[in-house]
């Protein structure tokens, strides 16, 4: 899948549809970040990640931690620190923590999440 500015999204892409109806990737620096999409199915541990941050803290909402055994852990794509860009095609950039938690609670048995992850220079790792 490609973003509007021609960048290829990596990860578990299950649909050639638009990533997020209200998301404009051109407003982000494509050199420093990669965009990933993941679809998770809720299990007995929920979706298996904790959310941190939000507009009330002056930040975007992000993945705080991954729950061992949860759906996100089993999928293996999401990492702590990933910024959440959209949930089921709803742009959450600039949203409050509570707004994102509420949106996640309304998703049903599956959720499609687009995240932004900082790229690191692999030569210096």
Phi and psi restraints in degrees (value plus and minus 20) as a CYANA .aco file:
   2 UNK   PHI    -136.2   -96.2
   2 UNK   PSI     126.0   166.0
   3 UNK   PHI     -98.7   -58.7
   3 UNK   PSI     148.3   188.3
   4 UNK   PHI     -77.7   -37.7
   4 UNK   PSI     -44.7    -4.7
   5 UNK   PHI    -115.7   -75.7
   5 UNK   PSI      -6.1    33.9
   6 UNK   PHI      69.5   109.5
   6 UNK   PSI     -12.3    27.7
   7 UNK   PHI    -102.4   -62.4
   7 UNK   PSI     121.1   161.1
   8 UNK   PHI    -106.3   -66.3
   8 UNK   PSI     108.9   148.9
   9 UNK   PHI    -102.4   -62.4
   9 UNK   PSI     121.7   161.7
  10 UNK   PHI    -130.6   -90.6
  10 UNK   PSI     145.9   185.9
  11 UNK   PHI      93.9   133.9
  11 UNK   PSI    -175.1  -135.1
  12 UNK   PHI    -111.4   -71.4
  12 UNK   PSI      70.9   110.9
  13 UNK   PHI    -119.5   -79.5
  13 UNK   PSI      94.2   134.2
  14 UNK   PHI    -130.1   -90.1
  14 UNK   PSI     -12.7    27.3
  15 UNK   PHI    -173.7  -133.7
  15 UNK   PSI     118.7   158.7
  16 UNK   PHI    -103.0   -63.0
  16 UNK   PSI      -8.3    31.7
  17 UNK   PHI     -91.8   -51.8
  17 UNK   PSI     151.2   191.2
  18 UNK   PHI     -80.6   -40.6
  18 UNK   PSI     118.3   158.3
  19 UNK   PHI     -78.8   -38.8
  19 UNK   PSI     -74.7   -34.7
  20 UNK   PHI    -168.9  -128.9
  20 UNK   PSI     109.8   149.8
  21 UNK   PHI     -75.4   -35.4
  21 UNK   PSI     -55.4   -15.4
  22 UNK   PHI    -129.4   -89.4
  22 UNK   PSI      -4.2    35.8
  23 UNK   PHI    -120.4   -80.4
  23 UNK   PSI     107.7   147.7
  24 UNK   PHI    -136.7   -96.7
  24 UNK   PSI      78.8   118.8
  25 UNK   PHI     -85.8   -45.8
  25 UNK   PSI     -39.0     1.0
  26 UNK   PHI     -88.4   -48.4
  26 UNK   PSI     -34.2     5.8
  27 UNK   PHI    -103.9   -63.9
  27 UNK   PSI     -21.3    18.7
  28 UNK   PHI    -133.5   -93.5
  28 UNK   PSI     134.2   174.2
  29 UNK   PHI     -96.2   -56.2
  29 UNK   PSI      88.9   128.9
  30 UNK   PHI     -91.3   -51.3
  30 UNK   PSI     -33.7     6.3
  31 UNK   PHI     -98.4   -58.4
  31 UNK   PSI     -57.0   -17.0
  32 UNK   PHI    -110.5   -70.5
  32 UNK   PSI     -33.0     7.0
  33 UNK   PHI    -152.5  -112.5
  33 UNK   PSI     132.8   172.8
  34 UNK   PHI    -140.0  -100.0
  34 UNK   PSI     131.7   171.7
  35 UNK   PHI    -134.6   -94.6
  35 UNK   PSI     110.3   150.3
  36 UNK   PHI    -146.7  -106.7
  36 UNK   PSI     125.7   165.7
  37 UNK   PHI    -138.6   -98.6
  37 UNK   PSI     117.2   157.2
  38 UNK   PHI    -157.2  -117.2
  38 UNK   PSI     121.9   161.9
  39 UNK   PHI    -134.2   -94.2
  39 UNK   PSI     103.5   143.5
  40 UNK   PHI    -136.5   -96.5
  40 UNK   PSI     123.5   163.5
  41 UNK   PHI    -124.7   -84.7
  41 UNK   PSI     109.0   149.0
  42 UNK   PHI     -81.2   -41.2
  42 UNK   PSI     116.5   156.5
  43 UNK   PHI    -144.0  -104.0
  43 UNK   PSI    -184.0  -144.0
  44 UNK   PHI     -82.3   -42.3
  44 UNK   PSI     -39.4     0.6
  45 UNK   PHI    -120.4   -80.4
  45 UNK   PSI       0.4    40.4
  46 UNK   PHI      52.6    92.6
  46 UNK   PSI    -164.6  -124.6
  47 UNK   PHI    -107.3   -67.3
  47 UNK   PSI     -30.7     9.3
  48 UNK   PHI      64.5   104.5
  48 UNK   PSI       9.3    49.3
  49 UNK   PHI    -169.4  -129.4
  49 UNK   PSI     137.2   177.2
  50 UNK   PHI    -125.8   -85.8
  50 UNK   PSI     124.4   164.4
  51 UNK   PHI    -123.7   -83.7
  51 UNK   PSI     117.2   157.2
  52 UNK   PHI    -147.5  -107.5
  52 UNK   PSI     145.6   185.6
  53 UNK   PHI      58.7    98.7
  53 UNK   PSI    -190.7  -150.7
  54 UNK   PHI     122.7   162.7
  54 UNK   PSI     147.2   187.2
  55 UNK   PHI     -79.3   -39.3
  55 UNK   PSI     -50.7   -10.7
  56 UNK   PHI     -87.4   -47.4
  56 UNK   PSI     -37.7     2.3
  57 UNK   PHI    -124.0   -84.0
  57 UNK   PSI     -15.9    24.1
  58 UNK   PHI      55.9    95.9
  58 UNK   PSI       4.4    44.4
  59 UNK   PHI    -161.3  -121.3
  59 UNK   PSI     147.6   187.6
  60 UNK   PHI     -99.8   -59.8
  60 UNK   PSI     138.0   178.0
  61 UNK   PHI     -90.8   -50.8
  61 UNK   PSI     120.3   160.3
  62 UNK   PHI    -159.1  -119.1
  62 UNK   PSI     149.4   189.4
  63 UNK   PHI     -98.4   -58.4
  63 UNK   PSI     102.0   142.0
  64 UNK   PHI    -108.1   -68.1
  64 UNK   PSI     -63.9   -23.9
  65 UNK   PHI    -179.0  -139.0
  65 UNK   PSI     140.1   180.1
  66 UNK   PHI    -127.3   -87.3
  66 UNK   PSI     112.2   152.2
  67 UNK   PHI    -104.1   -64.1
  67 UNK   PSI     102.2   142.2
  68 UNK   PHI     -79.2   -39.2
  68 UNK   PSI     109.9   149.9
  69 UNK   PHI      68.6   108.6
  69 UNK   PSI     -31.3     8.7
  70 UNK   PHI     -97.4   -57.4
  70 UNK   PSI     154.1   194.1
  71 UNK   PHI     -79.4   -39.4
  71 UNK   PSI     -62.5   -22.5
  72 UNK   PHI     -86.3   -46.3
  72 UNK   PSI     -57.9   -17.9
  73 UNK   PHI     -83.9   -43.9
  73 UNK   PSI     -66.1   -26.1
  74 UNK   PHI     -85.1   -45.1
  74 UNK   PSI     -56.5   -16.5
  75 UNK   PHI     -90.9   -50.9
  75 UNK   PSI     -61.4   -21.4
  76 UNK   PHI      63.7   103.7
  76 UNK   PSI     -17.1    22.9
  77 UNK   PHI    -108.6   -68.6
  77 UNK   PSI     -68.5   -28.5
  78 UNK   PHI     -88.8   -48.8
  78 UNK   PSI     123.4   163.4
  79 UNK   PHI    -152.6  -112.6
  79 UNK   PSI     131.4   171.4
  80 UNK   PHI     -75.9   -35.9
  80 UNK   PSI     114.7   154.7
  81 UNK   PHI      79.0   119.0
  81 UNK   PSI     -35.6     4.4
  82 UNK   PHI     -82.8   -42.8
  82 UNK   PSI     109.8   149.8
  83 UNK   PHI    -103.0   -63.0
  83 UNK   PSI     113.5   153.5
  84 UNK   PHI    -104.3   -64.3
  84 UNK   PSI     102.9   142.9
  85 UNK   PHI    -116.8   -76.8
  85 UNK   PSI     -65.1   -25.1
  86 UNK   PHI    -168.6  -128.6
  86 UNK   PSI     134.3   174.3
  87 UNK   PHI    -147.8  -107.8
  87 UNK   PSI      99.1   139.1
  88 UNK   PHI      26.6    66.6
  88 UNK   PSI      29.0    69.0
  89 UNK   PHI      47.6    87.6
  89 UNK   PSI      -5.8    34.2
  90 UNK   PHI    -122.9   -82.9
  90 UNK   PSI      99.1   139.1
  91 UNK   PHI     -85.7   -45.7
  91 UNK   PSI     107.2   147.2
  92 UNK   PHI    -136.5   -96.5
  92 UNK   PSI     -10.1    29.9
  93 UNK   PHI     -82.8   -42.8
  93 UNK   PSI     107.2   147.2
  94 UNK   PHI      63.7   103.7
  94 UNK   PSI     -15.9    24.1
  95 UNK   PHI    -101.3   -61.3
  95 UNK   PSI     139.3   179.3
  96 UNK   PHI     -99.7   -59.7
  96 UNK   PSI     141.8   181.8
  97 UNK   PHI     -76.0   -36.0
  97 UNK   PSI     -67.5   -27.5
  98 UNK   PHI     -83.6   -43.6
  98 UNK   PSI     -59.2   -19.2
  99 UNK   PHI     -81.2   -41.2
  99 UNK   PSI     -61.3   -21.3
 100 UNK   PHI     -91.4   -51.4
 100 UNK   PSI     -61.0   -21.0
 101 UNK   PHI     -80.0   -40.0
 101 UNK   PSI     -63.8   -23.8
 102 UNK   PHI     -83.5   -43.5
 102 UNK   PSI     -63.7   -23.7
 103 UNK   PHI     -81.1   -41.1
 103 UNK   PSI     -63.3   -23.3
 104 UNK   PHI     -82.6   -42.6
 104 UNK   PSI     -55.5   -15.5
 105 UNK   PHI     -90.5   -50.5
 105 UNK   PSI     -37.3     2.7
 106 UNK   PHI    -120.2   -80.2
 106 UNK   PSI     -12.6    27.4
 107 UNK   PHI     -98.0   -58.0
 107 UNK   PSI     -41.4    -1.4
 108 UNK   PHI      65.9   105.9
 108 UNK   PSI    -174.8  -134.8
 109 UNK   PHI     -96.6   -56.6
 109 UNK   PSI     -33.0     7.0
 110 UNK   PHI    -160.3  -120.3
 110 UNK   PSI     135.0   175.0
 111 UNK   PHI    -162.0  -122.0
 111 UNK   PSI     121.4   161.4
 112 UNK   PHI    -129.9   -89.9
 112 UNK   PSI     101.8   141.8
 113 UNK   PHI    -141.1  -101.1
 113 UNK   PSI     114.8   154.8
 114 UNK   PHI    -128.2   -88.2
 114 UNK   PSI     109.8   149.8
 115 UNK   PHI    -142.0  -102.0
 115 UNK   PSI     141.8   181.8
 116 UNK   PHI    -138.5   -98.5
 116 UNK   PSI     109.1   149.1
 117 UNK   PHI    -145.2  -105.2
 117 UNK   PSI     113.9   153.9
 118 UNK   PHI     -82.3   -42.3
 118 UNK   PSI     111.7   151.7
 119 UNK   PHI    -104.4   -64.4
 119 UNK   PSI     124.7   164.7
 120 UNK   PHI    -139.6   -99.6
 120 UNK   PSI     126.9   166.9
 121 UNK   PHI     -91.1   -51.1
 121 UNK   PSI      85.8   125.8
 122 UNK   PHI     -82.5   -42.5
 122 UNK   PSI     -45.0    -5.0
 123 UNK   PHI     -88.8   -48.8
 123 UNK   PSI     -43.1    -3.1
 124 UNK   PHI    -123.0   -83.0
 124 UNK   PSI      -7.0    33.0
